[in-house]
Amino acid sequence: MSTPAHDPAVSYSVVVPVFNEEGNVEALASRIAATMEKLGVEFEILFVDDGSRDRTPELLRRLSVADARVRVVRFTRNYGQEAAVEALYLNARGRWLIQLDGDLQNPPEEIPKLIEKKDEGYDVVYGVRENRQDSLFRVAASRAMQWGMRSMMEIELPEDVSTFRLMSAPIARLVAALPERRKFFSALIVWSGARIGTVRVKHAPRQVGSTHYGFAKLLNHTFDLIAGFSSKPLRYIGALGIAFALVGLGLGSWVITRKLLWDYGIMGWPSLFAAVVILGGVQLIATSVIGEYIARIYVQAQARPLYNIAERLNFHERQSPDELVRVSMAPAQEGVGASELAPTTPSPLATANPNPRTPAPAPAPASAPGPASAPGTAFAPASGSATAAAGAVSATRPAGARPLAKEVAQ
């Protein structure tokens, strides 16, 4: 994993994933800035636009021009909230990250409560929502999911699985750098061993627009959590199979015994049809659960990047260390080669070759002309005046400093 180390001048990064939030982003940025200025700390506001199709990208560009503390990463399309959160964690510069949603249901004015709780010695602080303003169905479904995960799947989760949280930058980068493709960050934070605290915060109704988190997304998130952190479903299938086998053995023994002793048997198509349908349904459920695990292995083996960046605003690095850039799309500058634009030293957080099964590429012979490039590893470069030089690929990037989360299968 190769990410930029935090900027000592930035104490807090307020990170916000947004998707079609044109009615909220301006008010959100204004309220965040006002709250953080009252605290008297150095901060930045980092937005990741997850492929919005409304005026959100335009409004974010205006905000970044008006205030250099507002930084923006824009995806080429919608890749999902988890990909946006990972990009936030990898691109934030602050020593502490404060994450909230872009719909203003997490009031920025509650941020000081998280910071005050953090000072008690916690690595992560969750905001537990008081008087939750979501629909009754959403609240009931969320609580049922959390109860099932803790009691049936034995998955450790915080008191309130909320995206309104404060965490230290090392913890955020640790969970973002993990190689798994489908992540449930709240469970990964617990897995990391971080000291977790909670504090009661207000929760506001959505002011503009409609929620993007329906029942289907909640169900998909639940599957991600179960398959990523528990093998209990496979064991439950085995237990169910044993139960059906015992029931079938007992019923068969009873039919045979009654036939031998009393010359009486219960023959009939309805009972046979019911048995076939029940067993067939159980087999399909078992196949589906097993297939879910296998499908995730397949997605993991593909090792595709989680997202593709279209634009980066107010980024002064020539190339973001957590993304790869296609050589053919690098901006042409007279008299300057691609290798001269690219960084030549790895990040302090870079690790050795993260994939033990993939050997590091052999160094090019000294007599080989020209820089060694990798045209097959592609990401779009940034655009805009502040990021015009983001399109270069380093010919001298050390082999061991390849991004883990963004690595493209060679």
ZAMARGU-4260 file (C-alpha; in steps of 0.2 Angstrom, whole numbers, plus 5000, padded with zeros to 4 digits):
<rodrens>
0) 5000/5000/5000 | 5007/5017/4995 | 4998/5032/5002 | 5004/5050/5006 | 5009/5052/5024
5) 4998/5064/5033 | 5002/5083/5032 | 5008/5089/5050 | 5000/5105/5046 | 4982/5097/5044
10) 4975/5091/5061 | 4958/5085/5055 | 4952/5079/5038 | 4933/5080/5037 | 4929/5067/5023
15) 4912/5066/5015 | 4906/5054/5001 | 4893/5061/4990 | 4881/5055/4976 | 4868/5067/4968
20) 4868/5079/4983 | 4867/5095/4973 | 4855/5102/4986 | 4866/5099/5001 | 4885/5101/4997
25) 4886/5120/4998 | 4877/5121/5015 | 4887/5106/5021 | 4904/5113/5016 | 4899/5130/5024
30) 4893/5122/5041 | 4909/5111/5042 | 4920/5126/5039 | 4911/5136/5052 | 4912/5122/5065
35) 4930/5118/5062 | 4935/5137/5062 | 4927/5139/5079 | 4938/5125/5086 | 4954/5134/5080
40) 4962/5119/5071 | 4969/5116/5054 | 4958/5106/5044 | 4953/5101/5026 | 4937/5096/5018
45) 4938/5081/5007 | 4924/5076/4995 | 4923/5060/4985 | 4910/5062/4971 | 4904/5044/4967
50) 4899/5047/4949 | 4885/5060/4952 | 4874/5064/4938 | 4867/5080/4944 | 4875/5097/4947
55) 4886/5090/4961 | 4902/5090/4952 | 4900/5108/4946 | 4896/5114/4964 | 4911/5105/4970
60) 4922/5113/4958 | 4916/5130/4963 | 4919/5126/4981 | 4937/5120/4978 | 4940/5136/4968
65) 4933/5147/4982 | 4942/5138/4996 | 4959/5129/4995 | 4954/5119/5010 | 4941/5110/5000
70) 4948/5095/4990 | 4939/5084/4978 | 4941/5067/4970 | 4928/5063/4957 | 4925/5045/4950
75) 4921/5041/4932 | 4905/5033/4937 | 4896/5026/4952 | 4907/5013/4961 | 4897/5012/4977
80) 4899/5020/4995 | 4913/5008/5001 | 4924/5012/4986 | 4921/5031/4990 | 4925/5028/5008
85) 4941/5019/5004 | 4946/5034/4992 | 4943/5046/5006 | 4954/5036/5018 | 4968/5035/5006
90) 4968/5053/5000 | 4965/5062/5017 | 4980/5071/5024 | 4975/5075/5042 | 4981/5066/5058
95) 4962/5062/5062 | 4948/5059/5050 | 4930/5064/5053 | 4918/5055/5042 | 4900/5060/5039
100) 4887/5058/5026 | 4883/5071/5013 | 4864/5072/5016 | 4866/5084/5032 | 4858/5070/5043
105) 4874/5071/5053 | 4875/5089/5059 | 4892/5096/5057 | 4889/5105/5073 | 4891/5089/5083
110) 4909/5086/5077 | 4916/5094/5094 | 4908/5080/5104 | 4918/5067/5094 | 4934/5077/5096
115) 4931/5079/5115 | 4928/5060/5117 | 4943/5056/5107 | 4954/5066/5119 | 4950/5052/5132
120) 4961/5041/5123 | 4951/5033/5110 | 4957/5028/5092 | 4939/5029/5085 | 4924/5038/5091
125) 4906/5034/5084 | 4892/5046/5085 | 4877/5036/5092 | 4861/5044/5084 | 4848/5051/5096
130) 4830/5051/5090 | 4835/5044/5074 | 4825/5053/5060 | 4825/5039/5047 | 4809/5029/5042
135) 4802/5016/5054 | 4806/5002/5042 | 4824/5008/5040 | 4827/5009/5059 | 4818/4992/5062
140) 4828/4984/5048 | 4845/4991/5054 | 4842/4985/5072 | 4837/4968/5066 | 4852/4967/5055
145) 4864/4972/5070 | 4855/4960/5082 | 4857/4945/5069 | 4875/4949/5066 | 4880/4949/5084
150) 4869/4935/5091 | 4868/4923/5076 | 4884/4926/5066 | 4895/4932/5081 | 4901/4947/5072
155) 4907/4961/5083 | 4900/4978/5079 | 4900/4995/5087 | 4884/5000/5097 | 4877/5010/5082
160) 4884/5006/5065 | 4885/5024/5059 | 4895/5032/5046 | 4897/5048/5058 | 4914/5044/5066
165) 4931/5050/5070 | 4946/5039/5068 | 4965/5041/5068 | 4973/5041/5051 | 4984/5025/5054
170) 4968/5015/5058 | 4959/5022/5043 | 4973/5018/5031 | 4975/5001/5038 | 4958/4996/5035
175) 4958/5004/5018 | 4974/4995/5013 | 4967/4978/5016 | 4966/4968/5000 | 4948/4962/5001
180) 4937/4969/4988 | 4920/4970/4997 | 4923/4979/5014 | 4912/4983/5029 | 4922/4996/5037
185) 4913/4996/5054 | 4918/4978/5056 | 4935/4980/5050 | 4938/4994/5063 | 4933/4982/5077
190) 4945/4969/5069 | 4959/4981/5069 | 4959/4981/5088 | 4957/5000/5089 | 4950/5008/5105
195) 4932/5012/5101 | 4922/5025/5110 | 4904/5032/5107 | 4895/5048/5111 | 4877/5053/5109
200) 4874/5065/5094 | 4859/5073/5086 | 4852/5066/5070 | 4842/5077/5058 | 4830/5073/5044
205) 4836/5074/5026 | 4832/5091/5020 | 4834/5089/5001 | 4833/5074/4990 | 4829/5056/4994
210) 4839/5043/5002 | 4850/5032/4991 | 4850/5018/5004 | 4835/5007/5001 | 4831/4989/5006
215) 4841/4981/4992 | 4857/4990/4997 | 4854/4986/5015 | 4852/4968/5011 | 4867/4968/5000
220) 4877/4976/5014 | 4871/4963/5026 | 4877/4949/5014 | 4894/4958/5012 | 4896/4958/5031
225) 4891/4940/5033 | 4901/4933/5019 | 4916/4944/5024 | 4917/4940/5043 | 4908/4924/5047
230) 4907/4906/5041 | 4892/4902/5051 | 4880/4901/5036 | 4890/4886/5030 | 4889/4878/5047
235) 4870/4881/5048 | 4868/4873/5032 | 4877/4857/5038 | 4866/4857/5054 | 4850/4859/5044
240) 4856/4844/5033 | 4859/4834/5048 | 4842/4838/5055 | 4833/4833/5039 | 4843/4817/5038
245) 4838/4812/5055 | 4820/4817/5052 | 4820/4807/5036 | 4828/4792/5044 | 4816/4792/5059
250) 4801/4793/5047 | 4807/4779/5036 | 4810/4768/5051 | 4793/4772/5057 | 4785/4768/5040
255) 4794/4751/5038 | 4791/4746/5056 | 4772/4750/5055 | 4771/4740/5038 | 4780/4725/5046
260) 4770/4724/5062 | 4753/4730/5057 | 4753/4728/5038 | 4748/4746/5036 | 4757/4760/5027
265) 4753/4778/5022 | 4756/4780/5004 | 4751/4795/4994 | 4758/4808/4982 | 4754/4823/4993
270) 4767/4818/5006 | 4780/4813/4993 | 4777/4830/4984 | 4779/4840/5000 | 4795/4831/5005
275) 4803/4833/4987 | 4798/4852/4987 | 4805/4855/5005 | 4822/4846/5002 | 4823/4854/4984
280) 4821/4871/4992 | 4834/4868/5006 | 4846/4862/4992 | 4844/4878/4982 | 4847/4888/4998
285) 4863/4879/5002 | 4869/4880/4984 | 4865/4899/4984 | 4875/4902/5000 | 4890/4892/4994
290) 4889/4901/4978 | 4890/4918/4987 | 4906/4913/4995 | 4913/4906/4978 | 4908/4922/4969
295) 4917/4933/4981 | 4933/4922/4979 | 4931/4925/4960 | 4929/4944/4962 | 4944/4944/4974
300) 4955/4934/4961 | 4950/4947/4947 | 4960/4960/4957 | 4952/4975/4948 | 4954/4992/4955
305) 4939/4997/4966 | 4937/5014/4957 | 4943/5025/4942 | 4947/5043/4946 | 4941/5056/4933
310) 4946/5072/4942 | 4956/5078/4957 | 4954/5096/4963 | 4966/5106/4975 | 4978/5091/4974
315) 4996/5098/4973 | 5004/5081/4971 | 5009/5078/4953 | 5003/5060/4955 | 4993/5053/4968
320) 5002/5038/4975 | 4986/5028/4977 | 4982/5028/4959 | 4989/5022/4942 | 4989/5033/4927
325) 4989/5028/4909 | 5005/5034/4900 | 4995/5038/4884 | 4984/5050/4894 | 4999/5059/4902
330) 4999/5078/4899 | 5012/5083/4886 | 5025/5095/4892 | 5039/5102/4881 | 5056/5095/4887
335) 5049/5085/4901 | 5048/5066/4901 | 5035/5056/4911 | 5049/5049/4922 | 5054/5067/4927
340) 5036/5072/4932 | 5033/5056/4943 | 5038/5054/4961 | 5054/5044/4963 | 5053/5039/4981
345) 5040/5028/4989 | 5029/5034/5003 | 5035/5031/5021 | 5019/5020/5023 | 5024/5009/5007
350) 5027/4991/5011 | 5037/4978/5001 | 5029/4968/4987 | 5011/4965/4996 | 5007/4950/4986
355) 5019/4935/4990 | 5012/4926/4975 | 5017/4940/4963 | 5036/4942/4961 | 5042/4959/4959
360) 5046/4964/4941 | 5065/4962/4937 | 5074/4978/4934 | 5077/4983/4916 | 5094/4981/4909
365) 5105/4996/4910 | 5107/4997/4891 | 5088/4997/4888 | 5083/5014/4880 | 5069/5024/4887
370) 5058/5023/4903 | 5050/5006/4907 | 5031/5009/4907 | 5016/4999/4911 | 5003/5004/4899
375) 4991/4990/4905 | 4988/4998/4922 | 4976/5012/4918 | 4968/5026/4928 | 4963/5042/4921
380) 4973/5057/4925 | 4967/5072/4935 | 4961/5088/4926 | 4961/5106/4931 | 4974/5119/4934
385) 4979/5112/4951 | 4981/5094/4945 | 4987/5096/4927 | 5003/5086/4931 | 4994/5071/4939
390) 4995/5061/4923 | 5013/5054/4924 | 5018/5037/4927 | 5034/5034/4936 | 5047/5024/4927
395) 5058/5023/4943 | 5044/5019/4955 | 5051/5005/4966 | 5044/4988/4963 | 5039/4985/4981
400) 5029/5001/4982 | 5014/4996/4971 | 4997/5000/4978 | 4989/4986/4987 | 4971/4991/4985
405) 4973/4998/4968 | 4985/4985/4960 | 4980/4979/4943 | 4983/4961/4940 | 4998/4959/4929
</rodrens>
